[in-house]
């Protein structure tokens, strides 16, 4: 993706494709963007309002570049009930 083309589209009020926003996240990770380009991209999306397709591209890019963490928590204290529970039950309580 040519970042300049994407920025021009945003300035003119056009929506970006999922691939264009995905490529932006990858370029951001690879440190190929200047601070000004990053700021212009984020400001352009904020002013225009992001589309579902643009958000999907950003989410897909973040998912591909982020490191998943897997904490080793087997038990936790449920403060509401004052007892130990399995960590698999944590999501069920919220």
C-alpha positions in Angstrom: 0.0 0.0 0.0 1.2 3.5 -0.7 0.5 5.4 2.5 0.3 8.7 0.6 -2.6 7.4 -1.5 -4.4 6.2 1.6 -3.9 9.6 3.3 -5.1 11.4 0.2 -8.3 9.3 0.2 -8.9 10.1 3.8 -8.3 13.8 3.3 -10.8 13.8 0.4 -13.4 12.0 2.6 -13.3 8.6 0.9 -13.4 5.3 2.7 -10.5 2.9 2.8 -10.6 -0.8 2.0 -10.0 -3.4 4.6 -6.7 -4.2 2.9 -5.6 -0.5 3.1 -6.2 -0.3 6.8 -4.6 -3.7 7.3 -1.5 -2.6 5.4 -1.4 0.5 7.5 -1.1 -1.5 10.7 1.6 -3.7 9.2 3.5 -0.6 8.1 3.1 0.8 11.6 4.5 -2.4 13.1 7.4 -2.4 10.7 8.2 1.2 11.6 7.9 2.4 8.0 5.7 5.4 8.9 6.6 8.8 10.2 4.8 10.3 13.3 3.1 12.8 10.9 1.8 10.0 8.7 0.5 8.1 11.8 -1.2 11.2 13.2 -2.7 12.1 9.8 -4.1 8.6 9.4 -5.7 8.6 12.8 -7.0 12.1 12.5 -8.4 11.4 9.1 -10.3 8.3 10.3 -11.6 10.2 13.4 -12.8 13.2 11.3 -14.4 11.0 8.6 -15.6 8.3 11.0 -14.4 4.8 10.5 -16.4 2.3 8.5 -16.9 -1.3 9.6 -14.5 -2.4 6.8 -11.8 0.0 8.0 -12.2 -1.2 11.6 -12.1 -4.8 10.4 -8.8 -4.2 8.6 -7.3 -2.6 11.7 -8.5 -5.5 14.0 -7.2 -8.1 11.5 -3.8 -6.3 11.4 -3.6 -6.0 15.2 -4.5 -9.7 15.5 -1.7 -10.7 13.1 1.0 -8.5 14.7 0.2 -8.8 18.4 1.7 -11.5 20.7 -0.9 -13.6 22.4 -0.5 -14.0 26.1 -1.5 -17.1 28.0 -1.4 -16.5 31.7 -0.9 -19.5 33.9 -3.8 -18.9 36.3 -5.5 -22.0 37.5 -7.5 -20.6 40.4 -8.7 -17.2 41.5 -10.7 -15.9 44.5 -14.2 -14.9 43.7 -14.5 -11.9 46.1 -18.3 -11.9 45.8 -18.6 -15.4 47.1 -15.3 -15.7 49.0 -14.2 -19.0 47.5 -11.8 -20.4 45.0 -12.9 -21.1 41.5 -11.3 -22.5 38.3 -10.0 -19.9 35.9 -12.3 -21.3 33.2 -15.3 -20.0 35.3 -14.0 -16.5 35.2 -15.7 -15.6 31.9 -19.0 -17.1 33.1 -19.1 -14.7 36.1 -18.8 -11.5 34.1 
